[in-house]
């Protein structure tokens, strides 16, 4: 089987490298050609147009920024007509309805479609330890399981197309809310002159602890948000998708709207490509300013 990988950004690059390490024949496309050089050096074929990659492959994996990018790369007239007989695996974050609409367009072209969004960031992508959630038919899940295991050891079948997208949005909401809550407590502890090591020792021994707290602690204490595992702008985009879906369900969104506001403040204070743990600086500096 030859795989086309479309979208080799922060997450796509290490995921594509996992396929090459498994000796899977790979052709790759990215809108920014320079991002393909590590894959070229590792032996991947490089496509200059999406349709070139699609024509050359049996299976097409998408790791693109949003639904609009998917339509632009996969479903323009020139690309759509090349899909027949191929398998499309969509691994980025979309809303359930977006995923279902993309599936309908793919099936109309004579191809098959499953969604397989992931939970995790760059370190997990590099190590092949992402949590892969699959939406589609059970038979499709079984048939693509060995390929998906290159990204995570135990891909989980969730249900029909749309179900994995929904679960991913719910989990991304938790990433943002947990990190913002931890940053607020950490800033409070510091400003109350309580030893941070003591705070963390008590927290780790409690039922409140989540590993993500320690993963973000060093960045927050050092104020170094470069080399992002998950950029602010990406998390804000995913939270906006969650809010749009949850609003239609009539849920109370006060808490996540506040989190979104803090994330946006962090982007204004630093850079959109900084790590999302920079919410700590947005919280801490606002507290310092208001206390003057």
VEXKEBA-883229 format. One record per atom (N, C-alpha, C): residue in one letter; y, z, x. Coordinates in steps of 0.02 Angstrom, whole numbers, padded with zeros to 5 digits, always signed. Layout:
BEGIN
aYZX...
end
This chain:
BEGIN
x-00060+00000+00041x+00000+00000+00000x+00062+00000+00043x+00111-00041+00024x+00175-00042+00058x+00227-00011+00012x+00268+00034+00039x+00316+00071+00000x+00386+00049+00019x+00428+00038-00031x+00500+00028-00020x+00535+00094-00035x+00578+00115+00010x+00616+00177+00000x+00689+00158-00006x+00719+00169-00064x+00788+00150-00077x+00831+00213-00083x+00874+00224-00033x+00917+00282-00031x+00895+00330+00024x+00926+00323+00083x+00905+00364+00140x+00962+00409+00163x+00988+00449+00117x+01041+00497+00133x+01011+00561+00161x+01044+00618+00147x+01024+00681+00176x+00952+00699+00160x+00931+00687+00099x+00862+00702+00080x+00815+00642+00089x+00841+00583+00075x+00799+00524+00079x+00773+00509+00148x+00815+00521+00199x+00794+00506+00268x+00733+00546+00289x+00734+00613+00285x+00674+00649+00305x+00613+00635+00261x+00625+00619+00198x+00568+00601+00155x+00537+00536+00176x+00579+00487+00192x+00553+00423+00217x+00517+00432+00284x+00543+00476+00326x+00511+00489+00390x+00442+00520+00381x+00433+00560+00328x+00367+00587+00313x+00317+00532+00299x+00338+00480+00265x+00293+00424+00250x+00273+00387+00314x+00321+00376+00357x+00306+00342+00420x+00258+00384+00462x+00268+00450+00462x+00224+00494+00500x+00152+00492+00474x+00145+00474+00410x+00079+00468+00380x+00051+00398+00386x+00084+00356+00427x+00062+00287+00439x+00062+00244+00376x+00109+00258+00332x+00118+00217+00273x+00169+00162+00289x+00151+00100+00274x+00195+00044+00288x+00258+00050+00245x+00316+00046+00276x+00379+00063+00242x+00432+00010+00254x+00467-00008+00200x+00527-00048+00205x+00582-00008+00171x+00641-00002+00203x+00693+00043+00180x+00758+00005+00169x+00795+00030+00119x+00862+00004+00105x+00910+00062+00093x+00970+00055+00121x+01024+00102+00106x+01090+00064+00104x+01134+00086+00060x+01199+00051+00053x+01238+00054+00118x+01231+00110+00157x+01263+00116+00222x+01211+00100+00275x+01212+00041+00305x+01158+00020+00351x+01147+00066+00410x+01200+00099+00434x+01193+00142+00492x+01145+00199+00482x+01137+00221+00419x+01091+00276+00405x+01018+00256+00410x+01005+00191+00420x+00936+00167+00425x+00910+00165+00497x+00954+00176+00545x+00934+00168+00615x+00876+00214+00636x+00876+00278+00615x+00818+00320+00634x+00752+00293+00607x+00754+00262+00548x+00693+00234+00519x+00672+00170+00555x+00722+00129+00574x+00707+00069+00613x+00674+00088+00679x+00702+00139+00711x+00674+00161+00775x+00603+00188+00768x+00587+00215+00709x+00521+00243+00698x+00471+00192+00673x+00493+00129+00664x+00446+00076+00646x+00452+00049+00576x+00502+00071+00538x+00510+00045+00470x+00542-00024+00471x+00523-00065+00422x+00558-00128+00411x+00622-00112+00373x+00675-00148+00389x+00740-00135+00358x+00759-00193+00314x+00780-00177+00253x+00802-00228+00205x+00878-00228+00202x+00907-00286+00197x+00980-00292+00191x+01002-00294+00118x+00955-00307+00072x+00969-00309+00000x+00913-00271-00037x+00929-00237-00092x+00876-00202-00129x+00819-00248-00150x+00836-00308-00173x+00783-00353-00198x+00735-00373-00142x+00759-00375-00080x+00716-00390-00023x+00663-00336-00015x+00684-00273-00021x+00637-00217-00015x+00589-00216-00073x+00613-00229-00134x+00571-00227-00194x+00517-00281-00190x+00536-00341-00171x+00488-00396-00167x+00432-00382-00117x+00449-00345-00064x+00401-00335-00010x+00352-00279-00023x+00364-00239-00076x+00326-00177-00084x+00285-00176-00148x+00235-00131-00149x+00195-00118-00208x+00225-00060-00248x+00255-00013-00212x+00282+00047-00243x+00353+00057-00218x+00399+00073-00263x+00469+00082-00245x+00489+00154-00260x+00511+00190-00209x+00534+00259-00217x+00610+00258-00216x+00640+00292-00265x+00713+00296-00270x+00736+00366-00254x+00782+00372-00206x+00814+00436-00192x+00889+00423-00188x+00917+00405-00245x+00987+00384-00250x+01029+00438-00282x+01095+00432-00276x+01141+00487-00292x+01146+00502-00366x+01139+00452-00409x+01146+00463-00481x+01119+00403-00519x+01123+00406-00586x+01096+00352-00627x+01134+00287-00616x+01200+00292-00606x+01240+00231-00595x+01215+00195-00532x+01199+00232-00480x+01174+00201-00419x+01106+00169-00431x+01065+00200-00472x+00999+00171-00488x+01008+00105-00524x+01053+00102-00572x+01065+00039-00608x+01090-00014-00559x+01134+00006-00513x+01163-00042-00467x+01110-00070-00418x+01065-00027-00396x+01016-00047-00345x+00954-00079-00377x+00932-00050-00433x+00866-00070-00460x+00871-00117-00520x+00924-00111-00559x+00923-00144-00625x+00976-00197-00634x+01006-00220-00579x+01047-00281-00584x+01000-00340-00596x+01028-00396-00618x+00985-00454-00634x+00942-00475-00576x+00971-00475-00516x+00932-00500-00458x+00876-00453-00440x+00885-00387-00449x+00832-00339-00432x+00782-00332-00490x+00807-00329-00551x+00765-00316-00610x+00710-00368-00616x+00726-00430-00601x+00676-00484-00608x+00621-00481-00555x+00629-00438-00505x+00578-00432-00453x+00530-00373-00464x+00539-00335-00518x+00502-00273-00527x+00432-00282-00553x+00417-00337-00585x+00353-00346-00620x+00293-00328-00576x+00248-00287-00604x+00186-00269-00569x+00192-00213-00519x+00251-00184-00514x+00263-00132-00464x+00269-00062-00496x+00261-00012-00454x+00268+00058-00476x+00336+00084-00451x+00374+00113-00497x+00439+00142-00479x+00433+00218-00485x+00449+00253-00430x+00449+00326-00430x+00521+00349-00417x+00552+00379-00468x+00621+00400-00465x+00623+00474-00445x+00651+00491-00386x+00647+00559-00360x+00715+00594-00355x+00768+00561-00377x+00833+00594-00378x+00843+00634-00442x+00904+00662-00450x+00919+00703-00508x+00956+00662-00560x+00929+00661-00621x+00961+00628-00678x+00953+00673-00739x+00986+00656-00794x+00973+00690-00856x+00909+00661-00886x+00877+00697-00933x+00817+00669-00965x+00829+00602-00998x+00884+00595-01034x+00898+00532-01068x+00909+00476-01018x+00944+00489-00963x+00953+00437-00913x+00886+00414-00885x+00842+00461-00872x+00776+00444-00845x+00737+00402-00895x+00739+00421-00959x+00703+00383-01010x+00731+00313-01019x+00798+00306-01014x+00828+00240-01020x+00809+00196-00961x+00807+00225-00901x+00786+00187-00842x+00713+00166-00849x+00672+00213-00874x+00601+00195-00886x+00595+00135-00933x+00633+00136-00986x+00628+00081-01035x+00647+00015-01003x+00698+00015-00961x+00719-00047-00927x+00666-00070-00877x+00636-00022-00842x+00584-00039-00793x+00522-00067-00828x+00501-00035-00882x+00442-00059-00920x+00455-00128-00949x+00516-00139-00972x+00533-00205-01000x+00529-00260-00947x+00536-00241-00884x+00530-00289-00829x+00458-00299-00807x+00411-00263-00838x+00341-00271-00822x+00316-00225-00767x+00353-00171-00755x+00334-00123-00703x+00318-00056-00737x+00293-00008-00697x+00281+00059-00723x+00330+00107-00691x+00342+00164-00724x+00393+00211-00702x+00368+00283-00710x+00380+00324-00659x+00373+00396-00666x+00434+00428-00632x+00451+00488-00656x+00503+00527-00622x+00469+00581-00581x+00496+00596-00523x+00467+00647-00480x+00523+00683-00441x+00571+00714-00476x+00625+00750-00441x+00597+00808-00402x+00637+00832-00354x+00612+00882-00307x+00658+00944-00307x+00628+01001-00289x+00665+01062-00277x+00657+01080-00204x+00713+01091-00171x+00713+01105-00100x+00770+01068-00067x+00780+01081-00003x+00834+01047+00034x+00806+01017+00098x+00849+01003+00145x+00830+00965+00205x+00771+00997+00243x+00772+01063+00258x+00716+01091+00295x+00649+01081+00260x+00648+01088+00194x+00586+01077+00156x+00566+01003+00156x+00615+00959+00153x+00600+00887+00156x+00570+00869+00223x+00597+00896+00276x+00572+00882+00344x+00501+00908+00353x+00486+00966+00324x+00421+00997+00333x+00369+00974+00281x+00389+00933+00233x+00344+00913+00180x+00326+00969+00134x+00375+01014+00121x+00362+01072+00079x+00407+01074+00018x+00430+01016-00005x+00467+01013-00067x+00422+01029-00126x+00452+01055-00179x+00416+01061-00243x+00430+00997-00282x+00378+00958-00294x+00384+00894-00328x+00363+00903-00400x+00406+00884-00447x+00392+00891-00519x+00386+00821-00549x+00332+00808-00583x+00317+00740-00605x+00321+00735-00681x+00358+00684-00704x+00361+00668-00774x+00335+00597-00785x+00287+00591-00829x+00256+00526-00843x+00191+00538-00879x+00145+00491-00874x+00079+00500-00903x+00034+00535-00853x-00013+00574-00878x-00059+00611-00835x-00096+00563-00788x-00116+00506-00812x-00151+00457-00771x-00107+00432-00713x-00043+00423-00727x+00004+00401-00674x+00010+00455-00621x+00015+00517-00644x+00019+00574-00597x-00041+00575-00551x-00100+00568-00578x-00160+00570-00536x-00162+00512-00487x-00141+00453-00510x-00144+00394-00468x-00094+00397-00409x-00038+00431-00418x+00013+00434-00366x+00013+00500-00328x-00036+00542-00344x-00036+00610-00316x-00039+00610-00239x-00082+00570-00210x-00089+00570-00137x-00024+00548-00103x+00011+00500-00132x+00075+00479-00104x+00126+00536-00109x+00129+00568-00166x+00179+00621-00176x+00165+00683-00133x+00102+00692-00113x+00085+00749-00071x+00117+00744-00001x+00142+00686+00017x+00178+00680+00080x+00244+00719+00078x+00269+00733+00019x+00333+00767+00011x+00325+00841-00005x+00270+00859-00036x+00256+00929-00053x+00182+00938-00063x+00155+00995-00044x+00082+01003-00044x+00050+01002-00113x+00087+01024-00165x+00057+01029-00231x+00105+01002-00285x+00113+00936-00290x+00155+00909-00343x+00130+00934-00412x+00179+00951-00454x+00163+00983-00519x+00174+00933-00575x+00124+00924-00618x+00133+00882-00677x+00167+00923-00731x+00225+00898-00755x+00265+00934-00804x+00253+00909-00875x+00253+00843-00884x+00244+00815-00950x+00270+00744-00951x+00291+00719-01009x+00316+00649-01013x+00382+00640-00977x+00402+00578-00968x+00465+00563-00935x+00522+00599-00971x+00563+00632-00932x+00617+00673-00959x+00605+00747-00949x+00542+00768-00950x+00526+00839-00944x+00540+00864-00873x+00522+00826-00823x+00534+00846-00754x+00609+00847-00738x+00645+00799-00767x+00718+00798-00758x+00749+00861-00788x+00726+00881-00847x+00753+00941-00879x+00739+01003-00837x+00679+01009-00812x+00661+01068-00771x+00702+01070-00708x+00713+01013-00677x+00753+01010-00616x+00825+01035-00629x+00854+01014-00684x+00922+01037-00701x+00923+01112-00710x+00872+01140-00743x+00869+01213-00753x+00866+01249-00686x+00827+01223-00640x+00819+01255-00575x+00883+01247-00532x+00916+01190-00537x+00978+01181-00500x+01032+01229-00525x+01032+01243-00591x+01079+01292-00618x+01067+01359-00586x+01003+01377-00576x+00987+01441-00543x+01011+01443-00471x+01004+01387-00435x+01027+01385-00366x+01101+01403-00363x+01141+01371-00405x+01213+01383-00404x+01230+01454-00427x+01198+01477-00480x+01215+01542-00508x+01192+01599-00462x+01132+01595-00435x+01107+01647-00390x+01151+01652-00327x+01169+01595-00299x+01208+01595-00237x+01278+01622-00249x+01308+01604-00304x+01375+01628-00320x+01374+01703-00334x+01323+01727-00369x+01317+01799-00383x+01307+01838-00318x+01264+01812-00274x+01253+01846-00210x+01317+01847-00168x+01353+01792-00167x+01415+01789-00129x+01466+01839-00155x+01469+01849-00220x+01516+01897-00250x+01497+01968-00229x+01433+01985-00232x+01412+02052-00212x+01423+02063-00137x+01409+02012-00097x+01419+02019-00025x+01492+02030-00009x+01537+01992-00040x+01609+02001-00029x+01631+02070-00051x+01606+02094-00108x+01623+02160-00133x+01602+02214-00084x+01540+02208-00058x+01514+02257-00010x+01557+02259+00053x+01573+02200+00078x+01614+02197+00139x+01682+02231+00128x+01714+02215+00072x+01781+02241+00060x+01780+02316+00042x+01721+02342+00024x+01713+02414+00013x+01691+02449+00077x+01687+02411+00133x+01669+02438+00199x+01599+02467+00200x+01553+02438+00163x+01483+02457+00165x+01447+02412+00214x+01404+02440+00255x+01368+02402+00305x+01325+02347+00273x+01335+02285+00296x+01299+02229+00266x+01223+02234+00278x+01203+02258+00338x+01132+02265+00352x+01100+02316+00304x+01136+02369+00288x+01111+02418+00241x+01106+02389+00171x+01157+02352+00151x+01155+02317+00086x+01095+02271+00081x+01082+02232+00134x+01026+02185+00132x+00959+02221+00132x+00955+02278+00168x+00892+02315+00169x+00874+02341+00100x+00924+02367+00065x+00912+02391-00003x+00895+02333-00049x+00931+02279-00042x+00920+02220-00085x+00850+02192-00075x+00829+02186-00012x+00763+02157+00002x+00706+02200-00027x+00718+02265-00033x+00666+02309-00059x+00666+02313-00136x+00712+02276-00167x+00720+02280-00239x+00691+02219-00274x+00685+02224-00341x+00662+02168-00381x+00717+02115-00389x+00777+02130-00365x+00833+02083-00370x+00831+02029-00317x+00791+02040-00265x+00794+01996-00205x+00767+01927-00219x+00800+01877-00191x+00776+01808-00190x+00784+01781-00119x+00734+01745-00092x+00738+01721-00023x+00800+01680-00008x+00829+01647-00059x+00889+01607-00047x+00947+01649-00021x+00946+01715-00035x+01000+01758-00011x+01000+01759+00066x+00942+01770+00096x+00939+01771+00169x+00951+01702+00198x+00931+01649+00163x+00943+01582+00188x+01017+01566+00194x+01058+01597+00151x+01129+01584+00152x+01170+01637+00188x+01140+01693+00205x+01177+01750+00232x+01214+01733+00297x+01179+01702+00344x+01210+01688+00409x+01271+01642+00401x+01263+01589+00361x+01320+01543+00350x+01380+01581+00321x+01366+01624+00273x+01421+01660+00241x+01456+01707+00289x+01417+01744+00329x+01447+01791+00376x+01485+01757+00432x+01460+01699+00454x+01491+01663+00509x+01545+01614+00485x+01545+01598+00421x+01593+01550+00394x+01582+01480+00419x+01520+01463+00438x+01503+01396+00463x+01463+01360+00410x+01494+01313+00376x+01462+01278+00321x+01448+01205+00338x+01452+01188+00402x+01438+01120+00424x+01362+01107+00423x+01343+01044+00434x+01272+01024+00434x+01237+01050+00371x+01264+01030+00314x+01243+01057+00250x+01170+01040+00234x+01134+01090+00207x+01069+01077+00177x+01077+01048+00106x+01129+01072+00072x+01146+01047+00005x+01222+01046+00000x+01253+00988+00001x+01326+00984-00001x+01355+01008-00067x+01415+01037-00062x+01451+01059-00123x+01454+01004-00175x+01474+00945-00153x+01484+00890-00201x+01421+00873-00238x+01363+00878-00205x+01300+00863-00238x+01282+00916-00290x+01292+00979-00272x+01276+01032-00319x+01323+01031-00379x+01387+01017-00368x+01434+01011-00424x+01411+00955-00471x+01390+00899-00443x+01367+00843-00485x+01307+00864-00527x+01261+00902-00497x+01201+00922-00533x+01217+00975-00586x+01265+01018-00572x+01286+01067-00621x+01320+01033-00680x+01359+00982-00667x+01390+00944-00721x+01338+00912-00766x+01284+00887-00737x+01229+00859-00777x+01197+00913-00820x+01186+00972-00791x+01158+01028-00829x+01203+01046-00887x+01268+01052-00874x+01315+01073-00926x+01316+01022-00983x+01314+00958-00966x+01315+00907-01019x+01254+00911-01064x+01195+00926-01033x+01134+00932-01072x+01133+00997-01113x+01153+01052-01081x+01149+01117-01114x+01200+01122-01170x+01257+01089-01163x+01308+01089-01216x+01280+01058-01280x+01241+01005-01272x+01212+00972-01331x+01162+01017-01366x+01136+01068-01331x+01088+01115-01361x+01123+01175-01392x+01189+01179-01385x+01227+01234-01414x+01222+01299-01376x+01204+01296-01311x+01199+01357-01271x+01267+01383-01250x+01272+01448-01239x+01333+01478-01213x+01337+01463-01138x+01388+01427-01117x+01393+01403-01048x+01448+01438-01008x+01472+01496-01032x+01527+01530-00999x+01511+01545-00926x+01451+01568-00912x+01434+01588-00844x+01432+01529-00797x+01399+01475-00817x+01393+01418-00771x+01458+01379-00766x+01501+01382-00817x+01568+01352-00811x+01607+01388-00757x+01600+01454-00754x+01634+01493-00702x+01608+01476-00633x+01542+01468-00628x+01512+01448-00564x+01537+01380-00542x+01541+01334-00588x+01567+01267-00573x+01639+01272-00546x+01679+01313-00577x+01749+01321-00555x+01752+01348-00483x+01708+01396-00466x+01707+01423-00398x+01684+01370-00348x+01633+01331-00366x+01610+01277-00323x+01665+01226-00310x+01702+01209-00362x+01757+01162-00355x+01812+01191-00310x+01824+01257-00316x+01874+01290-00272x+01851+01286-00200x+01786+01296-00188x+01759+01292-00120x+01768+01222-00092x+01760+01171-00133x+01770+01102-00110x+01842+01090-00090x+01889+01118-00128x+01960+01109-00113x+01980+01146-00049x+01947+01202-00036x+01964+01242+00023x+01934+01214+00087x+01881+01177+00081x+01847+01152+00141x+01836+01077+00134x+01774+01056+00131x+01758+00985+00126x+01702+00976+00075x+01702+00922+00038x+01649+00910-00011x+01579+00908+00020x+01575+00888+00084x+01510+00883+00117x+01488+00949+00148x+01529+01002+00144x+01508+01067+00170x+01451+01095+00127x+01413+01142+00157x+01358+01173+00121x+01383+01214+00062x+01343+01216+00010x+01363+01251-00051x+01372+01326-00042x+01346+01355+00013x+01356+01426+00027x+01429+01442+00041x+01471+01391+00048x+01543+01402+00058x+01576+01432-00004x+01539+01440-00059x+01566+01477-00116x+01587+01548-00094x+01555+01574-00043x+01572+01641-00019x+01645+01644+00004x+01667+01594+00042x+01736+01593+00065x+01784+01587+00006x+01766+01547-00043x+01809+01540-00102x+01817+01606-00138x+01763+01644-00144x+01765+01709-00177x+01802+01760-00134x+01786+01762-00070x+01815+01813-00026x+01890+01802-00017x+01911+01741-00005x+01982+01727+00008x+02023+01736-00055x+01994+01722-00113x+02031+01735-00175x+02041+01810-00184x+01988+01849-00167x+01994+01922-00172x+02046+01950-00125x+02048+01924-00063x+02097+01947-00015x+02168+01929-00038x+02176+01869-00064x+02242+01847-00085x+02267+01888-00145x+02222+01903-00191x+02242+01940-00251x+02257+02014-00235x+02230+02037-00178x+02241+02107-00160x+02303+02119-00119x+02338+02066-00101x+02398+02074-00059x+02456+02101-00100
end
